[in-house]
Amino acid sequence: MVGGGRRQRFPSMPLRYTFLGLSILVAVGLLAAWWLGFSTYIPLLSLIVGVALAINVGGVLLVRRGVHPRLVNWGVRLSNLALLTVGIHLSGGLTSPFIFLYTEDLLSASVRDGRRGARQGWMLVTLALLVLTLLSYPITLEHLVRFGAAVGALTLVALLVGEAGQQRLAIQEALARRTEEARRRAEQAEALYHATQALGASLDLQTVLQEVLGRAVRLLQLSRGGIILLDEDGEHWYHTDALWGYEGILARRIRETRGTVSGLGQLGEQLWHRRQVVTVPDVARHPDLGPAVAEALEMGALLLVPLVVHDRVIGVMQMSDVRPRPFTDEEKRLALTFAGQAAIAIENARLYAELEERARQLAAAYQELQELDRRKTEFIQNVTHELRTPLAFIRGYVELLRDGGLGELTPEQQEKLSIVAAKVQLLANLVRDIVSLQRGAPRPDEMHEVSLVEIARHAIASAEAMAREVGITLRLEVSDHLPKVQADPGRIEEVFDNLLSNAIKFSPDGGAITVRIWREEGKLITAVADQGIGIPPEEHERIFERFYQVDGSSTRRFGGTGLGLAIVKEVVEGHGGEVWVESAPGRGSTFYFTLPLAAPLTDTGSTQRRKATR
């Protein structure tokens, strides 16, 4: 039979009848012919098959040429029944062995349309049986009995196949619904994926909002959409440039649409304060919108979803259709999901703008700090330069006075000049430390292969006078045949001077300071150990900061600026070495520093290892 055009582009029922129904017809006809005699029914069977085949193939061709499928379906169906009725009448009427072939139409209709198809088939076949009975004139009681038996059997078959067909349709429709739902879910997941991907693919707010908005409008099968944002005061709203489906004058009109939160009436209360999704199935009939808005903005139905960030509404995603229509809960849920994506995009853009502004401010502050640092460096250089010359004159004249070059001095005058000389020396040391800090890392042309042991001996000899005054003994312990290091000898001597000076300052009278040097794994390690007041563990890192001093004024012998250890750290690290301290209150301190060897060593030999942990 020809199927309806409701579910297919052109029906397949003619082909089904031709190649399935006629196969059944031929098979049963051959069986009946074998039973009753081939010579009687072969011509009739051949005629029926040929004409039925022509009718059904013709129906398929008509449908493909554009004839309405339903008309072709009924035409082919009635032609097949007429042909079958003629064949059954010629082969014995109600007593024909082919009479049960009427059920083929019933089966086809039931498969296609369920109970409704079974009812239609029952009526058509009953009509055909009635015609067949009338063709058997004169009608006898036997004819009526056979007619009643055939209708009864037909009714039973219709009930059975109708129910079976209905179950098939139910299964088919359930499968179609699930397939459609799966397809819709896949579309939703794909749209959400692309919307999420847009968040990470671009930092341009307009691009991201356009992508999210477009996918939401298309997925919900709406016509237009836009993004509304609140002003900073939180009382006025305006349309952004993120629009979808608006063109020309309408786009300009929607961009110019502005208003206040309170001016939206109940809509504003639902959106801004309750943070609810608002649906307007018919804009023209809504009390807060009305026909004027519907006509001006060409809106039939409207869906408004608040954009929420940190429990605060920052705007609204609006989507509309040109015709009035209701919105389902699923559509509202999807719209809410896309609105969340849009809110994230807006928040990301705001944070990015803040970060850019902060980065710009930090860059400006950094440039200002660089300029201040440059000026500070110039100032320090100028001041130290201006101080060194007068200090040299003052120290020269003080020494000249103390030596009696300008006349004999009284003991009291000698004492006062000694104080002046000490203070001048403190100033000179301060200037030297400041100059040393400004020099930075040594230049390559200042580096030479030098003996670290010789530098240590020279530094100890220079500190002997200061140590002798307080009864402190200086000792040097070195391994045999130590290699040389690549260093600036003047800067390394500053390191020894500062470490020895510190050790003397914080050591008790009569104590000892030991300087040890040994080789270890491609470097020389130097340790300067004293028996002084010690340093708390929490101060070990901070003592190498510029101008930082541990509070030990009650036991210190000399003042200081807190630059000595900072100079040690910068000089040693400028040579590619490391510096650290091991100390505890009341147990003295040991300062370590390393310097790389002048050339790689292949003979590791026996070396003295430091036992303490850094």
RADAHU-V930181 format. One record per pair of residues at least 4 apart in sequence whose C-alpha atoms are under 7 Angstrom apart, sorted by sequence separation. I is the first residue (numbers start at 0). J is the second residue. If there is no record, write none. Layout:
I:J, I:J
//
This chain:
4:8, 11:15, 12:16, 13:17, 14:18, 15:19, 16:20, 17:21, 18:22, 19:23, 20:24, 21:25, 22:26, 23:27, 24:28, 25:29, 26:30, 27:31, 28:32, 29:33, 30:34, 31:35, 32:36, 33:37, 37:41, 40:44, 41:45, 42:46, 43:47, 44:48, 45:49, 46:50, 47:51, 48:52, 49:53, 50:54, 51:55, 52:56, 53:57, 54:58, 55:59, 56:60, 57:61, 58:62, 59:63, 60:64, 61:65, 62:66, 67:71, 68:72, 69:73, 70:74, 71:75, 72:76, 73:77, 74:78, 75:79, 76:80, 77:81, 78:82, 79:83, 80:84, 81:85, 82:86, 83:87, 84:88, 85:89, 86:90, 87:91, 88:92, 91:95, 102:106, 103:107, 104:108, 105:109, 106:110, 107:111, 108:112, 109:113, 112:116, 113:117, 114:118, 115:119, 116:120, 117:121, 118:122, 119:123, 120:124, 121:125, 122:126, 123:127, 124:128, 125:129, 126:130, 127:131, 128:132, 129:133, 130:134, 131:135, 138:142, 139:143, 140:144, 141:145, 142:146, 143:147, 144:148, 145:149, 146:150, 147:151, 148:152, 149:153, 150:154, 151:155, 152:156, 153:157, 154:158, 155:159, 156:160, 157:161, 158:162, 159:163, 160:164, 161:165, 162:166, 163:167, 164:168, 165:169, 166:170, 167:171, 168:172, 169:173, 170:174, 171:175, 172:176, 173:177, 174:178, 175:179, 176:180, 177:181, 178:182, 179:183, 180:184, 181:185, 182:186, 183:187, 184:188, 185:189, 186:190, 187:191, 188:192, 189:193, 190:194, 191:195, 192:196, 193:197, 194:198, 196:200, 197:201, 203:207, 204:208, 205:209, 206:210, 207:211, 208:212, 209:213, 210:214, 211:215, 212:216, 213:217, 214:218, 215:219, 216:220, 217:221, 229:233, 230:234, 245:249, 246:250, 247:251, 248:252, 249:253, 250:254, 251:255, 252:256, 258:262, 259:263, 263:267, 264:268, 265:269, 266:270, 267:271, 268:272, 269:273, 270:274, 281:285, 285:289, 288:292, 289:293, 290:294, 291:295, 292:296, 293:297, 294:298, 307:311, 308:312, 326:330, 327:331, 328:332, 329:333, 330:334, 331:335, 332:336, 333:337, 334:338, 335:339, 336:340, 337:341, 338:342, 339:343, 340:344, 341:345, 342:346, 343:347, 344:348, 345:349, 346:350, 347:351, 348:352, 349:353, 350:354, 351:355, 352:356, 353:357, 354:358, 355:359, 356:360, 357:361, 358:362, 359:363, 360:364, 361:365, 362:366, 363:367, 364:368, 365:369, 366:370, 367:371, 368:372, 369:373, 370:374, 371:375, 372:376, 373:377, 374:378, 375:379, 376:380, 377:381, 378:382, 379:383, 380:384, 381:385, 382:386, 383:387, 386:390, 387:391, 388:392, 389:393, 390:394, 391:395, 392:396, 393:397, 394:398, 395:399, 396:400, 397:401, 398:402, 399:403, 400:404, 403:407, 408:412, 409:413, 410:414, 411:415, 412:416, 413:417, 414:418, 415:419, 416:420, 417:421, 418:422, 419:423, 420:424, 421:425, 422:426, 423:427, 424:428, 425:429, 426:430, 427:431, 428:432, 429:433, 430:434, 431:435, 432:436, 433:437, 434:438, 441:445, 442:446, 450:454, 451:455, 452:456, 453:457, 454:458, 455:459, 456:460, 457:461, 458:462, 459:463, 462:466, 463:467, 464:468, 466:470, 467:471, 487:491, 488:492, 489:493, 490:494, 491:495, 492:496, 493:497, 494:498, 495:499, 496:500, 497:501, 498:502, 499:503, 500:504, 501:505, 502:506, 506:510, 518:522, 519:523, 534:538, 535:539, 538:542, 551:555, 562:566, 563:567, 564:568, 565:569, 566:570, 567:571, 568:572, 569:573, 570:574, 571:575, 572:576, 582:586, 583:587, 4:9, 15:20, 16:21, 32:37, 61:66, 62:67, 87:92, 90:95, 93:98, 109:114, 111:116, 216:221, 229:234, 230:235, 245:250, 268:273, 269:274, 270:275, 283:288, 284:289, 293:298, 307:312, 308:313, 326:331, 399:404, 400:405, 403:408, 408:413, 466:471, 518:523, 519:524, 542:547, 571:576, 572:577, 582:587, 4:10, 62:68, 201:207, 216:222, 229:235, 230:236, 261:267, 269:275, 270:276, 282:288, 283:289, 284:290, 293:299, 306:312, 307:313, 399:405, 466:472, 517:523, 518:524, 541:547, 542:548, 571:577, 582:588, 3:10, 109:116, 216:223, 229:236, 260:267, 282:289, 283:290, 305:312, 306:313, 516:523, 517:524, 571:578, 581:588, 582:589, 2:10, 32:40, 87:95, 108:116, 109:117, 216:224, 228:236, 229:237, 306:314, 516:524, 517:525, 581:589, 1:10, 2:11, 32:41, 62:71, 108:117, 198:207, 227:236, 228:237, 305:314, 306:315, 516:525, 580:589, 581:590, 1:11, 2:12, 87:97, 132:142, 197:207, 227:237, 228:238, 283:293, 305:315, 306:316, 515:525, 516:526, 568:578, 580:590, 1:12, 87:98, 227:238, 228:239, 282:293, 304:315, 305:316, 515:526, 579:590, 580:591, 0:12, 1:13, 105:117, 108:120, 212:224, 226:238, 227:239, 303:315, 304:316, 401:413, 514:526, 515:527, 579:591, 0:13, 58:71, 197:210, 226:239, 303:316, 304:317, 514:527, 548:561, 578:591, 579:592, 132:146, 240:254, 303:317, 459:473, 513:527, 514:528, 546:560, 547:561, 578:592, 0:15, 105:120, 226:241, 238:253, 239:254, 302:317, 303:318, 401:416, 513:528, 546:561, 577:592, 578:593, 0:16, 28:44, 104:120, 105:121, 194:210, 225:241, 226:242, 238:254, 282:298, 302:318, 512:528, 513:529, 545:561, 546:562, 576:592, 577:593, 58:75, 194:211, 225:242, 282:299, 301:318, 302:319, 512:529, 545:562, 576:593, 128:146, 224:242, 225:243, 238:256, 281:299, 282:300, 301:319, 511:529, 576:594, 224:243, 237:256, 238:257, 281:300, 282:301, 300:319, 301:320, 397:416, 511:530, 575:594, 576:595, 55:75, 223:243, 224:244, 237:257, 280:300, 300:320, 510:530, 545:565, 574:594, 575:595, 54:75, 223:244, 236:257, 237:258, 279:300, 280:301, 298:319, 299:320, 300:321, 543:564, 544:565, 222:244, 223:245, 236:258, 279:301, 298:320, 299:321, 300:322, 316:338, 542:564, 543:565, 101:124, 235:258, 236:259, 264:287, 278:301, 279:302, 298:321, 299:322, 300:323, 397:420, 506:529, 190:214, 235:259, 236:260, 263:287, 278:302, 297:321, 298:322, 299:323, 300:324, 506:530, 507:531, 125:150, 234:259, 235:260, 277:302, 278:303, 506:531, 543:568, 234:260, 277:303, 394:420, 505:531, 506:532, 21:48, 276:303, 277:304, 502:529, 505:532, 51:79, 276:304, 276:305, 394:423, 498:527, 213:243, 275:305, 304:334, 187:218, 212:243, 274:305, 304:335, 121:153, 209:241, 306:338, 451:483, 121:154, 208:241, 209:242, 306:339, 390:423, 450:483, 451:484, 304:338, 308:342, 449:483, 450:484, 458:492, 17:52, 47:82, 270:305, 307:342, 448:483, 449:484, 121:157, 205:241, 306:342, 448:484, 449:485, 390:427, 448:485, 449:486, 458:495, 466:503, 471:508, 481:518, 17:55, 447:485, 448:486, 454:492, 458:496, 470:508, 471:509, 472:510, 473:511, 474:512, 475:513, 476:514, 477:515, 478:516, 47:86, 92:131, 93:132, 446:485, 447:486, 449:488, 469:508, 470:509, 471:510, 472:511, 473:512, 474:513, 475:514, 476:515, 477:516, 478:517, 117:157, 446:486, 447:487, 455:495, 469:509, 471:511, 472:512, 473:513, 474:514, 475:515, 476:516, 477:517, 14:55, 271:312, 446:487, 539:580, 13:55, 14:56, 281:323, 445:487, 13:56, 84:127, 88:131, 92:135, 280:323, 281:324, 117:161, 280:324, 13:58, 14:59, 280:325, 13:59, 441:487, 84:131, 114:161, 249:296, 383:430, 536:583, 113:161, 114:162, 278:326, 534:582, 535:583, 113:162, 505:554, 533:582, 534:583, 535:584, 114:164, 505:555, 533:583, 534:584, 109:160, 113:164, 114:165, 504:555, 533:584, 93:145, 105:157, 109:161, 112:164, 113:165, 504:556, 532:584, 533:585, 9:62, 504:557, 532:585, 533:586, 9:63, 106:160, 110:164, 531:585, 532:586, 533:587, 534:588, 109:164, 113:168, 276:331, 531:586, 532:587, 533:588, 530:586, 531:587, 530:587, 531:588, 10:68, 529:587, 530:588, 9:68, 529:588, 528:588, 529:589, 528:589, 527:589, 528:590, 526:589, 527:590, 4:68, 526:590, 527:591, 3:68, 4:69, 31:96, 526:591, 2:68, 3:69, 497:563, 525:591, 526:592, 1:68, 497:564, 524:591, 525:592, 524:592, 525:593, 28:97, 524:593, 1:71, 2:72, 523:593, 524:594, 1:72, 522:593, 523:594, 0:72, 522:594, 523:595, 494:567, 522:595, 523:596, 1:75, 521:595, 522:596, 0:75, 521:596, 0:76, 24:100, 521:599, 521:600, 490:570, 20:103, 229:313, 228:313, 229:314, 228:314, 227:314, 228:315, 519:606, 227:315, 486:574, 518:606, 226:315, 227:316, 517:606, 226:316, 517:607, 225:316, 226:317, 225:317, 224:317, 225:318, 224:318, 223:318, 224:319, 223:319, 222:319, 223:320, 221:319, 222:320, 221:320, 222:321, 216:318, 484:594, 219:330, 484:595, 485:596, 484:596, 485:597, 483:596, 484:597, 482:596, 483:597, 215:334, 215:337, 211:337, 211:341, 432:562, 436:566, 440:570, 435:566, 441:573, 208:341, 440:573, 207:344, 204:344, 204:345, 204:348, 195:340, 198:344, 202:348, 448:597
//
